[in-house]
Amino acid sequence: MASLRALCTFVISKAVDPNQRLSRCIEALEVVLFKMS
């Protein structure tokens, strides 16, 4: 779970548009969950 939080933080830090931060975080988490399943 800590690694997912770190990934989310990393994605947010790379998002230029603040409005896209949440959506990009969700997308990244979806990709991780899909690969884990």
mmJSON file of the N, C-alpha and C atoms, coordinates in Angstrom:
{"data_MODEL":{"atom_site":{
"group_PDB":["ATOM","ATOM","ATOM","ATOM","ATOM","ATOM","ATOM","ATOM","ATOM","ATOM","ATOM","ATOM","ATOM","ATOM","ATOM","ATOM","ATOM","ATOM","ATOM","ATOM","ATOM","ATOM","ATOM","ATOM","ATOM","ATOM","ATOM","ATOM","ATOM","ATOM","ATOM","ATOM","ATOM","ATOM","ATOM","ATOM","ATOM","ATOM","ATOM","ATOM","ATOM","ATOM","ATOM","ATOM","ATOM","ATOM","ATOM","ATOM","ATOM","ATOM","ATOM","ATOM","ATOM","ATOM","ATOM","ATOM","ATOM","ATOM","ATOM","ATOM","ATOM","ATOM","ATOM","ATOM","ATOM","ATOM","ATOM","ATOM","ATOM","ATOM","ATOM","ATOM","ATOM","ATOM","ATOM","ATOM","ATOM","ATOM","ATOM","ATOM","ATOM","ATOM","ATOM","ATOM","ATOM","ATOM","ATOM","ATOM","ATOM","ATOM","ATOM","ATOM","ATOM","ATOM","ATOM","ATOM","ATOM","ATOM","ATOM","ATOM","ATOM","ATOM","ATOM","ATOM","ATOM","ATOM","ATOM","ATOM","ATOM","ATOM","ATOM"],
"id":[1,2,3,4,5,6,7,8,9,10,11,12,13,14,15,16,17,18,19,20,21,22,23,24,25,26,27,28,29,30,31,32,33,34,35,36,37,38,39,40,41,42,43,44,45,46,47,48,49,50,51,52,53,54,55,56,57,58,59,60,61,62,63,64,65,66,67,68,69,70,71,72,73,74,75,76,77,78,79,80,81,82,83,84,85,86,87,88,89,90,91,92,93,94,95,96,97,98,99,100,101,102,103,104,105,106,107,108,109,110,111],
"type_symbol":["N","C","C","N","C","C","N","C","C","N","C","C","N","C","C","N","C","C","N","C","C","N","C","C","N","C","C","N","C","C","N","C","C","N","C","C","N","C","C","N","C","C","N","C","C","N","C","C","N","C","C","N","C","C","N","C","C","N","C","C","N","C","C","N","C","C","N","C","C","N","C","C","N","C","C","N","C","C","N","C","C","N","C","C","N","C","C","N","C","C","N","C","C","N","C","C","N","C","C","N","C","C","N","C","C","N","C","C","N","C","C"],
"label_atom_id":["N","CA","C","N","CA","C","N","CA","C","N","CA","C","N","CA","C","N","CA","C","N","CA","C","N","CA","C","N","CA","C","N","CA","C","N","CA","C","N","CA","C","N","CA","C","N","CA","C","N","CA","C","N","CA","C","N","CA","C","N","CA","C","N","CA","C","N","CA","C","N","CA","C","N","CA","C","N","CA","C","N","CA","C","N","CA","C","N","CA","C","N","CA","C","N","CA","C","N","CA","C","N","CA","C","N","CA","C","N","CA","C","N","CA","C","N","CA","C","N","CA","C","N","CA","C","N","CA","C"],
"label_alt_id":[null,null,null,null,null,null,null,null,null,null,null,null,null,null,null,null,null,null,null,null,null,null,null,null,null,null,null,null,null,null,null,null,null,null,null,null,null,null,null,null,null,null,null,null,null,null,null,null,null,null,null,null,null,null,null,null,null,null,null,null,null,null,null,null,null,null,null,null,null,null,null,null,null,null,null,null,null,null,null,null,null,null,null,null,null,null,null,null,null,null,null,null,null,null,null,null,null,null,null,null,null,null,null,null,null,null,null,null,null,null,null],
"label_comp_id":["MET","MET","MET","ALA","ALA","ALA","SER","SER","SER","LEU","LEU","LEU","ARG","ARG","ARG","ALA","ALA","ALA","LEU","LEU","LEU","CYS","CYS","CYS","THR","THR","THR","PHE","PHE","PHE","VAL","VAL","VAL","ILE","ILE","ILE","SER","SER","SER","LYS","LYS","LYS","ALA","ALA","ALA","VAL","VAL","VAL","ASP","ASP","ASP","PRO","PRO","PRO","ASN","ASN","ASN","GLN","GLN","GLN","ARG","ARG","ARG","LEU","LEU","LEU","SER","SER","SER","ARG","ARG","ARG","CYS","CYS","CYS","ILE","ILE","ILE","GLU","GLU","GLU","ALA","ALA","ALA","LEU","LEU","LEU","GLU","GLU","GLU","VAL","VAL","VAL","VAL","VAL","VAL","LEU","LEU","LEU","PHE","PHE","PHE","LYS","LYS","LYS","MET","MET","MET","SER","SER","SER"],
"label_asym_id":["A","A","A","A","A","A","A","A","A","A","A","A","A","A","A","A","A","A","A","A","A","A","A","A","A","A","A","A","A","A","A","A","A","A","A","A","A","A","A","A","A","A","A","A","A","A","A","A","A","A","A","A","A","A","A","A","A","A","A","A","A","A","A","A","A","A","A","A","A","A","A","A","A","A","A","A","A","A","A","A","A","A","A","A","A","A","A","A","A","A","A","A","A","A","A","A","A","A","A","A","A","A","A","A","A","A","A","A","A","A","A"],
"label_entity_id":["1","1","1","1","1","1","1","1","1","1","1","1","1","1","1","1","1","1","1","1","1","1","1","1","1","1","1","1","1","1","1","1","1","1","1","1","1","1","1","1","1","1","1","1","1","1","1","1","1","1","1","1","1","1","1","1","1","1","1","1","1","1","1","1","1","1","1","1","1","1","1","1","1","1","1","1","1","1","1","1","1","1","1","1","1","1","1","1","1","1","1","1","1","1","1","1","1","1","1","1","1","1","1","1","1","1","1","1","1","1","1"],
"label_seq_id":[1,1,1,2,2,2,3,3,3,4,4,4,5,5,5,6,6,6,7,7,7,8,8,8,9,9,9,10,10,10,11,11,11,12,12,12,13,13,13,14,14,14,15,15,15,16,16,16,17,17,17,18,18,18,19,19,19,20,20,20,21,21,21,22,22,22,23,23,23,24,24,24,25,25,25,26,26,26,27,27,27,28,28,28,29,29,29,30,30,30,31,31,31,32,32,32,33,33,33,34,34,34,35,35,35,36,36,36,37,37,37],
"pdbx_PDB_ins_code":[null,null,null,null,null,null,null,null,null,null,null,null,null,null,null,null,null,null,null,null,null,null,null,null,null,null,null,null,null,null,null,null,null,null,null,null,null,null,null,null,null,null,null,null,null,null,null,null,null,null,null,null,null,null,null,null,null,null,null,null,null,null,null,null,null,null,null,null,null,null,null,null,null,null,null,null,null,null,null,null,null,null,null,null,null,null,null,null,null,null,null,null,null,null,null,null,null,null,null,null,null,null,null,null,null,null,null,null,null,null,null],
"Cartn_x":[0.839,0.0,0.871,1.995,2.903,3.455,3.711,4.257,3.226,1.957,0.9,0.815,0.976,0.919,2.099,3.27,4.459,4.263,3.664,3.42,2.452,1.419,0.435,1.095,1.937,2.638,3.54,4.207,5.098,4.31,3.177,2.348,1.845,1.417,0.928,2.045,3.263,4.379,4.723,4.38,4.692,3.557,2.393,1.258,1.424,1.467,1.665,0.4,-0.735,-2.005,-2.584,-2.741,-3.275,-4.624,-5.398,-6.72,-6.638,-5.46,-5.295,-4.644,-4.25,-3.517,-4.33,-5.578,-6.393,-6.679,-7.039,-7.363,-6.142,-4.989,-3.763,-3.41,-3.634,-3.364,-4.273,-5.556,-6.515,-6.127,-5.725,-5.322,-4.128,-3.161,-1.972,-2.339,-3.229,-3.648,-4.418,-5.235,-5.988,-5.039,-3.973,-2.997,-2.309,-1.936,-1.266,-2.192,-3.433,-4.387,-4.665,-4.702,-4.951,-3.795,-2.577,-1.408,-1.305,-1.786,-1.71,-2.771,-3.873,-4.976,-4.666],
"Cartn_y":[-1.205,0.0,1.251,1.173,2.328,2.606,1.539,1.713,2.383,2.052,2.676,4.16,4.487,5.895,6.649,6.017,6.65,6.866,5.876,5.996,7.138,7.231,8.293,9.656,9.769,11.02,11.391,10.376,10.609,11.109,10.474,10.882,12.309,12.629,13.978,15.001,14.656,15.595,15.838,14.886,15.007,15.651,15.824,16.422,17.944,18.478,19.921,20.684,20.195,20.855,20.323,21.165,20.721,20.036,20.419,19.827,18.378,17.989,16.631,15.707,16.249,15.451,14.266,14.516,13.432,12.373,12.808,11.844,11.009,11.622,10.883,9.898,10.29,9.39,8.175,8.408,7.315,6.401,6.989,6.187,5.304,5.86,5.097,3.945,4.219,3.169,2.08,2.468,1.483,0.572,1.157,0.359,-0.633,-0.163,-1.046,-2.176,-1.834,-2.855,-3.854,-3.365,-4.255,-5.243,-4.76,-5.626,-6.631,-6.249,-7.132,-8.232,-7.949,-8.908,-10.082],
"Cartn_z":[0.0,0.0,0.0,0.68,0.712,-0.68,-1.431,-2.776,-3.686,-3.5,-4.301,-3.984,-2.73,-2.323,-2.917,-2.931,-3.502,-5.001,-5.665,-7.097,-7.364,-6.566,-6.723,-6.531,-5.517,-5.262,-6.426,-6.993,-8.132,-9.34,-9.606,-10.745,-10.56,-9.339,-9.056,-9.271,-8.864,-9.002,-10.466,-11.342,-12.761,-13.555,-12.91,-13.603,-13.646,-14.86,-15.017,-14.62,-15.102,-14.815,-13.51,-12.497,-11.199,-11.349,-12.357,-12.553,-13.03,-13.542,-14.055,-13.025,-11.898,-10.912,-10.411,-10.008,-9.463,-10.517,-11.718,-12.772,-13.141,-13.183,-13.521,-12.421,-11.192,-10.07,-10.176,-10.459,-10.581,-11.737,-12.85,-14.005,-13.655,-12.962,-12.584,-11.654,-10.701,-9.775,-10.515,-11.495,-12.269,-13.039,-13.609,-14.348,-13.42,-12.238,-11.275,-10.841,-10.541,-10.104,-11.226,-12.46,-13.6,-13.774,-13.615,-13.782,-12.631,-11.453,-10.293,-10.362,-11.014,-11.07,-11.997],
"occupancy":[1.0,1.0,1.0,1.0,1.0,1.0,1.0,1.0,1.0,1.0,1.0,1.0,1.0,1.0,1.0,1.0,1.0,1.0,1.0,1.0,1.0,1.0,1.0,1.0,1.0,1.0,1.0,1.0,1.0,1.0,1.0,1.0,1.0,1.0,1.0,1.0,1.0,1.0,1.0,1.0,1.0,1.0,1.0,1.0,1.0,1.0,1.0,1.0,1.0,1.0,1.0,1.0,1.0,1.0,1.0,1.0,1.0,1.0,1.0,1.0,1.0,1.0,1.0,1.0,1.0,1.0,1.0,1.0,1.0,1.0,1.0,1.0,1.0,1.0,1.0,1.0,1.0,1.0,1.0,1.0,1.0,1.0,1.0,1.0,1.0,1.0,1.0,1.0,1.0,1.0,1.0,1.0,1.0,1.0,1.0,1.0,1.0,1.0,1.0,1.0,1.0,1.0,1.0,1.0,1.0,1.0,1.0,1.0,1.0,1.0,1.0],
"B_iso_or_equiv":[0.0,0.0,0.0,0.0,0.0,0.0,0.0,0.0,0.0,0.0,0.0,0.0,0.0,0.0,0.0,0.0,0.0,0.0,0.0,0.0,0.0,0.0,0.0,0.0,0.0,0.0,0.0,0.0,0.0,0.0,0.0,0.0,0.0,0.0,0.0,0.0,0.0,0.0,0.0,0.0,0.0,0.0,0.0,0.0,0.0,0.0,0.0,0.0,0.0,0.0,0.0,0.0,0.0,0.0,0.0,0.0,0.0,0.0,0.0,0.0,0.0,0.0,0.0,0.0,0.0,0.0,0.0,0.0,0.0,0.0,0.0,0.0,0.0,0.0,0.0,0.0,0.0,0.0,0.0,0.0,0.0,0.0,0.0,0.0,0.0,0.0,0.0,0.0,0.0,0.0,0.0,0.0,0.0,0.0,0.0,0.0,0.0,0.0,0.0,0.0,0.0,0.0,0.0,0.0,0.0,0.0,0.0,0.0,0.0,0.0,0.0],
"pdbx_formal_charge":[null,null,null,null,null,null,null,null,null,null,null,null,null,null,null,null,null,null,null,null,null,null,null,null,null,null,null,null,null,null,null,null,null,null,null,null,null,null,null,null,null,null,null,null,null,null,null,null,null,null,null,null,null,null,null,null,null,null,null,null,null,null,null,null,null,null,null,null,null,null,null,null,null,null,null,null,null,null,null,null,null,null,null,null,null,null,null,null,null,null,null,null,null,null,null,null,null,null,null,null,null,null,null,null,null,null,null,null,null,null,null],
"auth_seq_id":[1,1,1,2,2,2,3,3,3,4,4,4,5,5,5,6,6,6,7,7,7,8,8,8,9,9,9,10,10,10,11,11,11,12,12,12,13,13,13,14,14,14,15,15,15,16,16,16,17,17,17,18,18,18,19,19,19,20,20,20,21,21,21,22,22,22,23,23,23,24,24,24,25,25,25,26,26,26,27,27,27,28,28,28,29,29,29,30,30,30,31,31,31,32,32,32,33,33,33,34,34,34,35,35,35,36,36,36,37,37,37],
"auth_comp_id":["MET","MET","MET","ALA","ALA","ALA","SER","SER","SER","LEU","LEU","LEU","ARG","ARG","ARG","ALA","ALA","ALA","LEU","LEU","LEU","CYS","CYS","CYS","THR","THR","THR","PHE","PHE","PHE","VAL","VAL","VAL","ILE","ILE","ILE","SER","SER","SER","LYS","LYS","LYS","ALA","ALA","ALA","VAL","VAL","VAL","ASP","ASP","ASP","PRO","PRO","PRO","ASN","ASN","ASN","GLN","GLN","GLN","ARG","ARG","ARG","LEU","LEU","LEU","SER","SER","SER","ARG","ARG","ARG","CYS","CYS","CYS","ILE","ILE","ILE","GLU","GLU","GLU","ALA","ALA","ALA","LEU","LEU","LEU","GLU","GLU","GLU","VAL","VAL","VAL","VAL","VAL","VAL","LEU","LEU","LEU","PHE","PHE","PHE","LYS","LYS","LYS","MET","MET","MET","SER","SER","SER"],
"auth_asym_id":["A","A","A","A","A","A","A","A","A","A","A","A","A","A","A","A","A","A","A","A","A","A","A","A","A","A","A","A","A","A","A","A","A","A","A","A","A","A","A","A","A","A","A","A","A","A","A","A","A","A","A","A","A","A","A","A","A","A","A","A","A","A","A","A","A","A","A","A","A","A","A","A","A","A","A","A","A","A","A","A","A","A","A","A","A","A","A","A","A","A","A","A","A","A","A","A","A","A","A","A","A","A","A","A","A","A","A","A","A","A","A"],
"auth_atom_id":["N","CA","C","N","CA","C","N","CA","C","N","CA","C","N","CA","C","N","CA","C","N","CA","C","N","CA","C","N","CA","C","N","CA","C","N","CA","C","N","CA","C","N","CA","C","N","CA","C","N","CA","C","N","CA","C","N","CA","C","N","CA","C","N","CA","C","N","CA","C","N","CA","C","N","CA","C","N","CA","C","N","CA","C","N","CA","C","N","CA","C","N","CA","C","N","CA","C","N","CA","C","N","CA","C","N","CA","C","N","CA","C","N","CA","C","N","CA","C","N","CA","C","N","CA","C","N","CA","C"],
"pdbx_PDB_model_num":[1,1,1,1,1,1,1,1,1,1,1,1,1,1,1,1,1,1,1,1,1,1,1,1,1,1,1,1,1,1,1,1,1,1,1,1,1,1,1,1,1,1,1,1,1,1,1,1,1,1,1,1,1,1,1,1,1,1,1,1,1,1,1,1,1,1,1,1,1,1,1,1,1,1,1,1,1,1,1,1,1,1,1,1,1,1,1,1,1,1,1,1,1,1,1,1,1,1,1,1,1,1,1,1,1,1,1,1,1,1,1]
}}}
